[in-house]
Amino acid sequence: MPVVLRVRGYRFWFYEADLDEPTHIHIGKGGKEAKYWLTPITLAKSRRFRDHELHEIERILEEYYDDIIEAWRQEQRKRGDC
């Protein structure tokens, strides 16, 4: 479960077991968790995040989009999926 980004108390990571799914990222903070599809940025599911937190997460995803996509590709290369 490599954490690829930490911003404003949020952790952004991938689960190795689900790298076969379309490009996405998991986000956690304070026992809350969400999953976002990245192409396009769309909420897949959320547990306990409030709307304003989800909007903040989306802004962070937009700001760091290129870095997150590159981290996804690196994980794919490590697995030999590219």
Secondary structure, DSSP 4 states (H G I P E B T S, - for coil): --EEEEETTEEEE--GGGTTSSSEEEEEETTEEEEEEETTEEEEEEES--HHHHHHHHHHHHHTHHHHHHHHHHHHHHHT--
